[in-house]
Amino acid sequence: MREREYTVVFEQIHGGGWSAFVPDLPGLGVGADTREEAEKLIRDGVRVYIEELTALGEPIPEPSSFTTTVKIPVLNL
């Protein structure tokens, strides 16, 4: 079985909770009360997304997104 590694973006929601999405799998996103719950839901979502594509005979997207960080000086911190 071949594995693929997809980038997942987690965002803390203003006022509480977390969201997560996978840029390479359009339409796949989840929301949850905790980051841990969001991670579980997005893992399950990726699995189901890939299973559905396979069942429909559709191609599975290759991972192409990546993340990085940038450091910038911020005045008045």
A tleap script that builds the chain and sets N, CA, C and O, in Angstrom:
source leaprc.protein.ff14SB
mol = sequence {
  NMET ARG GLU ARG GLU TYR THR VAL VAL PHE
  GLU GLN ILE HIE GLY GLY GLY TRP SER ALA
  PHE VAL PRO ASP LEU PRO GLY LEU GLY VAL
  GLY ALA ASP THR ARG GLU GLU ALA GLU LYS
  LEU ILE ARG ASP GLY VAL ARG VAL TYR ILE
  GLU GLU LEU THR ALA LEU GLY GLU PRO ILE
  PRO GLU PRO SER SER PHE THR THR THR VAL
  LYS ILE PRO VAL LEU ASN CLEU
}
set mol.1.N position { 0.841 -1.180 0.000 }
set mol.1.CA position { 0.000 0.000 0.000 }
set mol.1.C position { 0.888 1.246 0.000 }
set mol.1.O position { 1.795 1.374 0.823 }
set mol.2.N position { 0.619 2.144 -0.918 }
set mol.2.CA position { 1.377 3.388 -1.015 }
set mol.2.C position { 0.788 4.434 -0.081 }
set mol.2.O position { -0.431 4.554 0.036 }
set mol.3.N position { 1.639 5.175 0.571 }
set mol.3.CA position { 1.169 6.237 1.467 }
set mol.3.C position { 1.374 7.591 0.819 }
set mol.3.O position { 2.287 7.782 0.015 }
set mol.4.N position { 0.511 8.528 1.181 }
set mol.4.CA position { 0.659 9.924 0.776 }
set mol.4.C position { 0.598 10.768 2.030 }
set mol.4.O position { -0.087 10.431 2.996 }
set mol.5.N position { 1.312 11.849 1.999 }
set mol.5.CA position { 1.359 12.747 3.158 }
set mol.5.C position { 0.784 14.100 2.736 }
set mol.5.O position { 1.371 14.808 1.917 }
set mol.6.N position { -0.370 14.447 3.307 }
set mol.6.CA position { -1.049 15.690 2.970 }
set mol.6.C position { -0.834 16.742 4.052 }
set mol.6.O position { -0.794 16.433 5.243 }
set mol.7.N position { -0.698 17.973 3.619 }
set mol.7.CA position { -0.610 19.100 4.543 }
set mol.7.C position { -2.000 19.377 5.109 }
set mol.7.O position { -2.981 19.445 4.369 }
set mol.8.N position { -2.069 19.535 6.423 }
set mol.8.CA position { -3.311 19.908 7.101 }
set mol.8.C position { -3.071 21.252 7.779 }
set mol.8.O position { -2.069 21.441 8.470 }
set mol.9.N position { -3.995 22.179 7.575 }
set mol.9.CA position { -3.904 23.486 8.209 }
set mol.9.C position { -4.907 23.533 9.351 }
set mol.9.O position { -6.101 23.309 9.156 }
set mol.10.N position { -4.405 23.829 10.550 }
set mol.10.CA position { -5.248 23.984 11.730 }
set mol.10.C position { -5.328 25.464 12.074 }
set mol.10.O position { -4.318 26.168 12.064 }
set mol.11.N position { -6.530 25.931 12.379 }
set mol.11.CA position { -6.724 27.321 12.777 }
set mol.11.C position { -7.586 27.387 14.021 }
set mol.11.O position { -8.631 26.742 14.109 }
set mol.12.N position { -7.139 28.167 14.967 }
set mol.12.CA position { -7.954 28.377 16.161 }
set mol.12.C position { -9.018 29.410 15.821 }
set mol.12.O position { -8.715 30.480 15.292 }
set mol.13.N position { -10.244 29.083 16.124 }
set mol.13.CA position { -11.376 29.949 15.803 }
set mol.13.C position { -11.522 31.008 16.875 }
set mol.13.O position { -11.478 30.711 18.069 }
set mol.14.N position { -11.695 32.245 16.440 }
set mol.14.CA position { -11.909 33.346 17.387 }
set mol.14.C position { -13.134 33.021 18.240 }
set mol.14.O position { -14.214 32.764 17.708 }
set mol.15.N position { -12.966 33.031 19.538 }
set mol.15.CA position { -14.056 32.704 20.446 }
set mol.15.C position { -14.062 31.256 20.901 }
set mol.15.O position { -14.900 30.871 21.717 }
set mol.16.N position { -13.146 30.450 20.392 }
set mol.16.CA position { -13.040 29.058 20.841 }
set mol.16.C position { -13.242 28.072 19.712 }
set mol.16.O position { -13.919 28.364 18.727 }
set mol.17.N position { -12.659 26.922 19.863 }
set mol.17.CA position { -12.776 25.865 18.875 }
set mol.17.C position { -11.660 25.900 17.855 }
set mol.17.O position { -10.825 26.805 17.844 }
set mol.18.N position { -11.665 24.887 16.995 }
set mol.18.CA position { -10.628 24.716 15.982 }
set mol.18.C position { -11.244 24.294 14.658 }
set mol.18.O position { -12.265 23.606 14.625 }
set mol.19.N position { -10.622 24.708 13.584 }
set mol.19.CA position { -10.980 24.209 12.265 }
set mol.19.C position { -9.729 23.613 11.630 }
set mol.19.O position { -8.605 23.943 12.008 }
set mol.20.N position { -9.943 22.738 10.668 }
set mol.20.CA position { -8.830 22.126 9.946 }
set mol.20.C position { -9.272 21.868 8.514 }
set mol.20.O position { -10.425 21.521 8.258 }
set mol.21.N position { -8.330 22.045 7.580 }
set mol.21.CA position { -8.630 21.733 6.190 }
set mol.21.C position { -7.370 21.224 5.510 }
set mol.21.O position { -6.253 21.416 5.990 }
set mol.22.N position { -7.589 20.564 4.367 }
set mol.22.CA position { -6.501 19.983 3.588 }
set mol.22.C position { -6.503 20.680 2.224 }
set mol.22.O position { -7.387 20.418 1.408 }
set mol.23.N position { -5.534 21.563 1.961 }
set mol.23.CA position { -5.544 22.322 0.711 }
set mol.23.C position { -5.593 21.457 -0.553 }
set mol.23.O position { -6.169 21.876 -1.557 }
set mol.24.N position { -5.014 20.287 -0.523 }
set mol.24.CA position { -4.974 19.434 -1.708 }
set mol.24.C position { -6.237 18.603 -1.919 }
set mol.24.O position { -6.368 17.919 -2.935 }
set mol.25.N position { -7.163 18.657 -0.969 }
set mol.25.CA position { -8.416 17.904 -1.083 }
set mol.25.C position { -9.575 18.893 -0.986 }
set mol.25.O position { -10.126 19.093 0.096 }
set mol.26.N position { -9.949 19.513 -2.100 }
set mol.26.CA position { -10.952 20.576 -2.095 }
set mol.26.C position { -12.259 20.167 -1.418 }
set mol.26.O position { -12.792 19.082 -1.648 }
set mol.27.N position { -12.751 21.065 -0.583 }
set mol.27.CA position { -14.022 20.835 0.098 }
set mol.27.C position { -13.915 20.097 1.415 }
set mol.27.O position { -14.898 19.987 2.148 }
set mol.28.N position { -12.731 19.589 1.724 }
set mol.28.CA position { -12.566 18.842 2.972 }
set mol.28.C position { -12.147 19.779 4.092 }
set mol.28.O position { -11.047 20.332 4.081 }
set mol.29.N position { -13.032 19.949 5.049 }
set mol.29.CA position { -12.746 20.775 6.217 }
set mol.29.C position { -13.588 20.306 7.386 }
set mol.29.O position { -14.668 19.745 7.198 }
set mol.30.N position { -13.096 20.536 8.590 }
set mol.30.CA position { -13.813 20.134 9.798 }
set mol.30.C position { -13.735 21.241 10.833 }
set mol.30.O position { -12.884 22.127 10.757 }
set mol.31.N position { -14.631 21.175 11.792 }
set mol.31.CA position { -14.598 22.062 12.946 }
set mol.31.C position { -14.807 21.241 14.197 }
set mol.31.O position { -15.524 20.241 14.174 }
set mol.32.N position { -14.182 21.659 15.302 }
set mol.32.CA position { -14.262 20.901 16.547 }
set mol.32.C position { -13.982 21.820 17.725 }
set mol.32.O position { -13.500 22.941 17.561 }
set mol.33.N position { -14.291 21.327 18.903 }
set mol.33.CA position { -14.053 22.098 20.129 }
set mol.33.C position { -12.581 22.156 20.507 }
set mol.33.O position { -12.117 23.153 21.061 }
set mol.34.N position { -11.838 21.076 20.206 }
set mol.34.CA position { -10.423 21.022 20.581 }
set mol.34.C position { -9.572 20.691 19.359 }
set mol.34.O position { -10.068 20.163 18.363 }
set mol.35.N position { -8.285 21.009 19.455 }
set mol.35.CA position { -7.370 20.691 18.362 }
set mol.35.C position { -7.257 19.183 18.173 }
set mol.35.O position { -7.175 18.699 17.045 }
set mol.36.N position { -7.252 18.453 19.265 }
set mol.36.CA position { -7.152 16.994 19.197 }
set mol.36.C position { -8.355 16.398 18.471 }
set mol.36.O position { -8.211 15.488 17.655 }
set mol.37.N position { -9.538 16.920 18.777 }
set mol.37.CA position { -10.751 16.434 18.121 }
set mol.37.C position { -10.721 16.794 16.625 }
set mol.37.O position { -11.110 15.987 15.782 }
set mol.38.N position { -10.259 18.003 16.307 }
set mol.38.CA position { -10.144 18.412 14.906 }
set mol.38.C position { -9.174 17.496 14.164 }
set mol.38.O position { -9.422 17.136 13.013 }
set mol.39.N position { -8.072 17.116 14.812 }
set mol.39.CA position { -7.111 16.223 14.171 }
set mol.39.C position { -7.725 14.858 13.892 }
set mol.39.O position { -7.517 14.291 12.818 }
set mol.40.N position { -8.466 14.334 14.834 }
set mol.40.CA position { -9.125 13.040 14.620 }
set mol.40.C position { -10.122 13.131 13.468 }
set mol.40.O position { -10.156 12.260 12.598 }
set mol.41.N position { -10.930 14.188 13.466 }
set mol.41.CA position { -11.933 14.338 12.421 }
set mol.41.C position { -11.309 14.515 11.042 }
set mol.41.O position { -11.808 13.963 10.061 }
set mol.42.N position { -10.224 15.279 10.957 }
set mol.42.CA position { -9.614 15.498 9.643 }
set mol.42.C position { -8.930 14.221 9.149 }
set mol.42.O position { -8.937 13.947 7.949 }
set mol.43.N position { -8.343 13.438 10.055 }
set mol.43.CA position { -7.767 12.138 9.646 }
set mol.43.C position { -8.857 11.232 9.071 }
set mol.43.O position { -8.684 10.622 8.017 }
set mol.44.N position { -9.978 11.159 9.784 }
set mol.44.CA position { -11.103 10.354 9.300 }
set mol.44.C position { -11.611 10.906 7.968 }
set mol.44.O position { -11.942 10.143 7.060 }
set mol.45.N position { -11.670 12.237 7.855 }
set mol.45.CA position { -12.142 12.866 6.635 }
set mol.45.C position { -11.256 12.560 5.441 }
set mol.45.O position { -11.761 12.294 4.351 }
set mol.46.N position { -9.954 12.593 5.627 }
set mol.46.CA position { -9.027 12.275 4.546 }
set mol.46.C position { -9.231 10.832 4.094 }
set mol.46.O position { -9.272 10.547 2.898 }
set mol.47.N position { -9.356 9.936 5.051 }
set mol.47.CA position { -9.563 8.516 4.720 }
set mol.47.C position { -10.834 8.336 3.892 }
set mol.47.O position { -10.814 7.668 2.859 }
set mol.48.N position { -11.938 8.931 4.345 }
set mol.48.CA position { -13.210 8.798 3.632 }
set mol.48.C position { -13.134 9.458 2.255 }
set mol.48.O position { -13.649 8.914 1.278 }
set mol.49.N position { -12.500 10.617 2.172 }
set mol.49.CA position { -12.343 11.341 0.906 }
set mol.49.C position { -11.640 10.459 -0.123 }
set mol.49.O position { -12.090 10.340 -1.262 }
set mol.50.N position { -10.523 9.839 0.293 }
set mol.50.CA position { -9.751 8.967 -0.603 }
set mol.50.C position { -10.559 7.719 -0.973 }
set mol.50.O position { -10.539 7.286 -2.125 }
set mol.51.N position { -11.262 7.148 -0.003 }
set mol.51.CA position { -12.100 5.973 -0.282 }
set mol.51.C position { -13.174 6.301 -1.316 }
set mol.51.O position { -13.437 5.503 -2.216 }
set mol.52.N position { -13.797 7.479 -1.187 }
set mol.52.CA position { -14.842 7.883 -2.131 }
set mol.52.C position { -14.278 8.087 -3.533 }
set mol.52.O position { -14.870 7.645 -4.517 }
set mol.53.N position { -13.132 8.759 -3.619 }
set mol.53.CA position { -12.509 8.940 -4.938 }
set mol.53.C position { -12.204 7.593 -5.578 }
set mol.53.O position { -12.440 7.398 -6.770 }
set mol.54.N position { -11.679 6.666 -4.784 }
set mol.54.CA position { -11.343 5.334 -5.284 }
set mol.54.C position { -12.595 4.611 -5.772 }
set mol.54.O position { -12.589 4.003 -6.843 }
set mol.55.N position { -13.669 4.680 -4.984 }
set mol.55.CA position { -14.916 4.014 -5.353 }
set mol.55.C position { -15.500 4.584 -6.648 }
set mol.55.O position { -16.133 3.861 -7.418 }
set mol.56.N position { -15.287 5.869 -6.882 }
set mol.56.CA position { -15.796 6.515 -8.092 }
set mol.56.C position { -14.847 6.382 -9.282 }
set mol.56.O position { -15.163 6.819 -10.388 }
set mol.57.N position { -13.688 5.778 -9.046 }
set mol.57.CA position { -12.701 5.629 -10.103 }
set mol.57.C position { -11.997 6.931 -10.459 }
set mol.57.O position { -11.421 7.056 -11.540 }
set mol.58.N position { -12.044 7.889 -9.557 }
set mol.58.CA position { -11.408 9.191 -9.768 }
set mol.58.C position { -9.953 9.148 -9.314 }
set mol.58.O position { -9.602 8.364 -8.432 }
set mol.59.N position { -9.109 9.980 -9.906 }
set mol.59.CA position { -7.712 10.007 -9.463 }
set mol.59.C position { -7.580 10.616 -8.071 }
set mol.59.O position { -8.335 11.514 -7.699 }
set mol.60.N position { -6.632 10.126 -7.326 }
set mol.60.CA position { -6.346 10.659 -5.991 }
set mol.60.C position { -5.308 11.763 -6.150 }
set mol.60.O position { -4.234 11.525 -6.702 }
set mol.61.N position { -5.618 12.978 -5.670 }
set mol.61.CA position { -4.673 14.084 -5.842 }
set mol.61.C position { -3.324 13.807 -5.183 }
set mol.61.O position { -3.243 13.276 -4.076 }
set mol.62.N position { -2.284 14.182 -5.894 }
set mol.62.CA position { -0.950 14.112 -5.310 }
set mol.62.C position { -0.795 15.283 -4.342 }
set mol.62.O position { -1.264 16.384 -4.631 }
set mol.63.N position { -0.150 15.067 -3.210 }
set mol.63.CA position { 0.122 16.181 -2.306 }
set mol.63.C position { 1.018 17.213 -2.988 }
set mol.63.O position { 2.038 16.868 -3.584 }
set mol.64.N position { 0.626 18.477 -2.894 }
set mol.64.CA position { 1.445 19.520 -3.508 }
set mol.64.C position { 1.600 20.744 -2.608 }
set mol.64.O position { 2.396 21.633 -2.909 }
set mol.65.N position { 0.858 20.798 -1.517 }
set mol.65.CA position { 0.944 21.932 -0.595 }
set mol.65.C position { 2.058 21.710 0.415 }
set mol.65.O position { 2.423 20.574 0.720 }
set mol.66.N position { 2.588 22.800 0.922 }
set mol.66.CA position { 3.587 22.710 1.985 }
set mol.66.C position { 3.437 23.933 2.873 }
set mol.66.O position { 2.755 24.892 2.510 }
set mol.67.N position { 4.059 23.900 4.011 }
set mol.67.CA position { 4.008 25.031 4.930 }
set mol.67.C position { 5.427 25.487 5.240 }
set mol.67.O position { 6.395 24.739 5.103 }
set mol.68.N position { 5.508 26.720 5.655 }
set mol.68.CA position { 6.754 27.289 6.117 }
set mol.68.C position { 6.401 28.424 7.068 }
set mol.68.O position { 5.236 28.804 7.191 }
set mol.69.N position { 7.394 28.951 7.723 }
set mol.69.CA position { 7.175 30.109 8.577 }
set mol.69.C position { 8.112 31.216 8.135 }
set mol.69.O position { 9.154 30.966 7.528 }
set mol.70.N position { 7.730 32.425 8.444 }
set mol.70.CA position { 8.586 33.571 8.153 }
set mol.70.C position { 8.699 34.397 9.427 }
set mol.70.O position { 7.733 34.542 10.175 }
set mol.71.N position { 9.872 34.927 9.660 }
set mol.71.CA position { 10.101 35.805 10.806 }
set mol.71.C position { 10.235 37.226 10.295 }
set mol.71.O position { 10.982 37.499 9.355 }
set mol.72.N position { 9.504 38.120 10.925 }
set mol.72.CA position { 9.597 39.530 10.564 }
set mol.72.C position { 9.710 40.352 11.838 }
set mol.72.O position { 9.154 39.967 12.867 }
set mol.73.N position { 10.406 41.458 11.795 }
set mol.73.CA position { 10.471 42.312 12.978 }
set mol.73.C position { 9.122 43.013 13.187 }
set mol.73.O position { 8.505 43.499 12.239 }
set mol.74.N position { 8.691 43.053 14.420 }
set mol.74.CA position { 7.440 43.729 14.758 }
set mol.74.C position { 7.748 44.770 15.817 }
set mol.74.O position { 8.275 44.460 16.885 }
set mol.75.N position { 7.417 45.977 15.509 }
set mol.75.CA position { 7.683 47.069 16.448 }
set mol.75.C position { 6.656 47.067 17.576 }
set mol.75.O position { 5.525 46.618 17.392 }
set mol.76.N position { 7.045 47.558 18.717 }
set mol.76.CA position { 6.152 47.765 19.864 }
set mol.76.C position { 5.652 46.455 20.469 }
set mol.76.O position { 4.503 46.381 20.905 }
set mol.77.N position { 6.477 45.440 20.501 }
set mol.77.CA position { 6.092 44.212 21.198 }
set mol.77.C position { 6.637 44.212 22.590 }
set mol.77.O position { 6.420 43.260 23.339 }
savepdb mol mol.pdb
quit
